[in-house]
């Protein structure tokens, strides 16, 4: 799949890949997008090898997900987001282990443990990174399904009334 996906040229809607468009676009727009996709393909591929500084579980996540992520228009420039995802996963699992060992509350029982906050923050971070990388169903669909902005939008009442 070619990839001008994700670029928004400074604002507005994110562009869709040419082969994912179902709407009518001008010849000039199509040519501009084809040039952008060709340029995008010049960027180095995401490495299968994780950065040395990642912890062991984060490296394992990298090695397992990298082959799948490379099927999407993700390049080496996106490796920072992928590194964050892997680290958030590592922190999430570490915090979950601590919670299983020590419980959700502090020793006095009045507050949530710091590990609970780390687990929650890591889950939020993973969700954000996953969305940017196409690791969620929604984000993959946005990357791969045509943009039908030019089609007539029906209201809910139009849909419910149907062809009565």
Secondary structure, DSSP 4 states (H G I P E B T S, - for coil): ----TT--TTSSSPP--GGG--S---HHHHHHHHHHHHHHTTSPBPPSSPPTTS-HHHHHHHHHHHHHHTTTT-BGGGHHHHHHHHHHHHHHHHHHHHHHHH-SB-TTSSSB-HHHHHHHHHHHHHHHHHHHHT-SHHHHHHHHSPP-TTSPPPPHHHHHHTT-
